[in-house]
Amino acid sequence: MKKENIVAERPGKQIFRDGDKLVKLFDRGYSKADILNEALNQARVEETDLNIPKIQAVSTVDGKWSITMDYIEGTTLEQLMEQNPGKTDEYLDLFVDVQMNIHSKRVPMLNFLTEKMNRKISAAELDATTRYDLHTRLNGMKRHFKLCHGDYNPSNVIITKDGTPYVIDWAHATQGNAAADVARTYLLFYLQGKNELGDKYLKLFCKKSDTAIQYVQKWIPIVAASRLVKAPDEEKEFLKRWIDVVEYE
């Protein structure tokens, strides 16, 4: 792969464009199970009518695993918001509509969000009392089976020239309670320092979906704890401030 074809670089992986295909190339030593699970997640979501890139191949290149999928030509919602700040509300409205459409789907073969979060809370660097409180809260939440993206943010929504939104990066997809997915998106805005946009997003989603803001807020400590496991050092203190279960009682 030529360096000039690099679309993005992430910890443990590089993403290249190869004509009408996108190749995600993982470093040696990257978990084979995680790579295959990512491809399987996306293939299962393909079975819905959502606009997402289709998986074309899973293979090895020079001893490194890769996932090849359709390349989606377009501009991310994040880029559009930066380029046209006067249209932020319009783009945010579309952003919420796309997420609500995702949550309307069912993909019964995906992993369960509750089980995944319970595992992550157990592995988090938190004291036993906090972990117990978080497990108790999580297990007391209603069990839903809605499709949850797991990393839904404006950089993962591509708008094509004809205005069609495509959602990318399904590595963290699960089935579960949509409010957890919303809480994660809200946290992602805050992690990027876009607090005002995050607050506006949460209010808009809750208004459109007739969801109580307080219900989403109950998920925030749980979601923050689950992200803590693989979070970079610069995020950890921020996330720990959100893991105050009492604050949202």
N, C-alpha and C positions, 0 to 999 in steps of 0.2 A: 504493500500500500504506500502510495506517495504521500509525503508529509503535507504537500499543498492541498490534498484532498481531505484533510482532517476537518471534521465538522465541530467536534467537541472533544474535550479530554476530561475524564472523571477519575477519581481514585480507583486504580486497578483496571482501568479500561480506556480505550481510545475508540472514537466513532468516526468512520470514514464514509465519504460518498463514493460510490462506484457506479457511475451512470445513473440508471433509474433505481438503483439499489442502495441501501444503507447497511454498512457492516459494522457491527459492534464487536471489537476485538479485545479480549480479556487478557490480562497479564498471566504469565505462568504462575501456578500456585493458587490462582483464583478458584474458589470452590466450584468443582464440577457440578455438584448437586444444585447449587444456587443458579448456575448458568442454565442448566436443563429445566429447572423449575421456572425461571423467567420466561424461557421460550414456550413452555407448556401453558403458563398463565395467559400469555398473549394469544396463543393458538385457541385456547378455550373462549377467550373474550371475542375472538373473531367470529364465533358461532352466533353472536348477537348481530343486530343490524347497525351497530355503532360504527362510525367512521374511524378506523384505526389502520395502521400499517399491517400488511399481511406478512407473516413469517414465510420466507422462501427456503431457508436452509439453516441447519446447525452443523458446524463442521470444525475442523482444526486447520490452522494456518501456521506452519513452522512450529508445531508443538503447542500452539495457543488455541484455545477454544474461541469460536466466533458464532454470532447469530446474524444472519442476513435477512433483511426485510425490505419492503417497499420504501423508497425514498419519497417523502411527501414535500413537494415544492410549495413554499409559502412563507408566511411571516408569523412568528409567535404572537400571542396576545400580549405578552410582556413587552415585546418590541413595539407593537402598535400603541400600547399605552404610553411608552416613552416618547414615541415619535409624534403622537397626537394627544397631548394631555387634556385638551378640551373635549375629547371623546371618551375619557376614562369611564364615565358613568355608563355610556352605551356599551363599551367593551365589557364592563363588569356585569352588566345585565346578561349579555351573551354567555359570559363565563359561568354564571350561576345556572342559566338554562341548560347548558351542556352538562353540568354536573348533576342536575336533577334528572336529566335523561339517562345518565349513567346509572343513577340509583334506582331507576325504574326497571332495570334489567335483572335477570336472575341467571347465574352461572353456577349450577349446583355442584360441579366438580372442583371448584376452587377451595383452598384452605379456609378455615373459619377464622374470622378476625379475632374473636374472643380468645380462642386457643393460642393464636400467635401472640397476642398482647400479654396473656398470662405467662407465657414462656419468657418474654422480654422483661417483664416486671421482675420475675424471679432472678434474672441475670443482671439486673441493674445494680449499680453501686449505691444502694440505699440501705438504711438500717432496717432491721426486721420489722419494727413497728410500722414504718411507712409502707413497706412492701405488703404487710398484712392489710393495712387500710386500703391500699390500692387494689389488691386482689378482691377484697370484700366488695368494694364499690363496683369493680368491673363485673363480678359475678352476679351482682344485683341488678345490672342493666338488662333491659328487654333484649331478647335474642331475636334479631332480624336476619334476613338472608338476602339482603340487597347487595348488588355489585358495588364494591368500594375500590376506588383507584389506588389509594394509599400514598400518593405523592402528587395530588392534584394542585397545580399552581399554573399561573399564566404562561410560564415557559414551556409547559407540556401541552399547550393547545396551539395548533398551527392552523392558520386561516389561509386557504388556497386563494388563487386569483378570482375564482368565481364565488368566494365568500363562504365556502364550505369549511366547517371546523373539524379538524382531525385531532384526536387525543393520542399522545404517544407515551412511552415509558410505563409499561404495565408490570414491571418487575415486582411491585408490592401489592398487586391486586388480591383481594380476599372477598369473601361474602360475609356480610354482617350488618351492623347498625350504621345507617348513613350518618347519624350525628357524630360518630367517631371520625368519619372521613372529613366532615365539615370542620371539626375541631382541629384536625391535622392541617388542613388548608389555612385555617385562621392562624395557627402557630407559625406556619411557613412564611406568611406575610410579616409577622412580628420578627422572625429570625432574620429577615432581609431588611429590617428597619422600616418597613412600610406599615406602621401601626395604624395610621388613619385609614388607609385602604383596607386593612384587615378588619377594622371595626365596621366600615361601610359594607364590606363583603358579608360579614356575619349578619348584620341587620337585614340586608337585602335577601340573603338566602332564607332566613327565618320568616321573613314576610311572605316571600313567594311560596314557600313550602308549608306555611302555617305551623312552624315549629317554634316552641318556646326557646328564647335565647338561653334561659337558665338550664334547659335540658342539654344543650350543646356544651355549656360551660362545665357541667358535671363531668364531661369526658376529657376536658383539657388536662388535668393532672395525670390521667391514665395515658393519654397520648404522649405527653411530655416524657413520662417515665419510659415508655416503649421506645421512644427515639433516643433516649439517653444512652442506650447500650452501644450503639455504633457512632455516636455523635463525636465530631472533632472537639478538641479541648476548648476551643473558643466558644462553643455552644453550651457546654455542660453547666456552667454556673447560671446561665440564662434559663435553661430548662429546669434546673433544680428550684428556681424561684416559682415556677408554675406548679411544682409538685407539692403544693400545700393543700392537702385534701380538705382541711378545716375551712379554708377560705371560701370554698364553694358549697359548703353545707347550707 
